[in-house]
Amino acid sequence: MQFLKKILDFYIFSNIHVAVAGFCITKITMIKYGIDQSYTPIFVGLSIIISYNFIRFYEIKTGRLNWFKSWYFEHRKELIILSGIASVFLGYILFFTDFYLKSIFVLFPFAFMTFFYVVPLFKWRKVEFSFRNFPSIKIFSIAVAWAGICVFFPLYEAKIELSFDVYLDFFQRIALLIAITIPFDIRDITSDSKELKTLPQVLGIFATKLIGTYLLFFILILEYFKKTSSFSEILIWVFILGLTGIFLWFSTPKRTRFYTAFWVESIPIIWCIILFYFN
């Protein structure tokens, strides 16, 4: 049992789980727009492993994530090997497949937001300014970066025109990702610096949950304006939004990291599995 726990811990803390979620939420876009063959979901998953492990390393180096420090150094070699393997496969996709290299330019603004999520844009009087440290910006920068990567990137790589429905998908993903991120901010309400001014810190937990719920209804409203929406897609949305709402309202500062880092992060994976079933 202890061995299985170690495997699960490595799966979560090495960011493999969030990489699988990134793969799935990108694959969802491909399924929706009928893209049969593309390396973009794998590209996104591998990029998440590399970038998120770098972010974890940087945060530990700068004195953050003290709860994670001992585990990180205990598994440092494995994490380096994992990131190295991901880098090799990423290079293979870029230079030895029919991957559309110009699509990388679409990633620049979102990669910029990801990189400078923790790395400071600039310093002023020994104070670091990054997206993470701008008051109330943290949750929005995460959502916009993820939405852009999982919607615009795969479509541009497949040379599909960005229609009105695509932009609605983009805003739906932003709203969903904010709702998914809220449980993380609720969990960290006591450990996050008060200067971050996250939504739970500013508005309180209950009001933040209400905002998350309004965003879920907003997603359904946007679905109404799509030209290509189907009854099955609406049913899937209702299920995913209901599941997200359950995780949202059961979130408390006392929830374990497993609740958010595994179960909440699993929402895109569950969504992708359902889409595969319906298709």
Secondary structure, DSSP 8 states (H G I E B T S, - for coil): -HHHHHHHHHHHHTTHHHHHHHHHHHHHHHHHTT--S-SHHHHHHHHHHHHHHHHHHHHHHTT--HHHHHHHHHTHHHHHHHHHHHHHHHHHHHHHS---GGGHHHHHHHHHHHHTTTS-SEEETTEEE-GGGSTTTHHHHHHHHHHIIIIIHHHHHTT----HHHHHHHHHHHHHHHHHHHHHHHHTTTTS-GGG--HHHHH-HHHHHHHHHHHHHHHHHHHHT-SS--HHHHHHHHHHHHHHHHHHHT--TTS-HHIIIIIGGGHHHHHHHHHHHH-
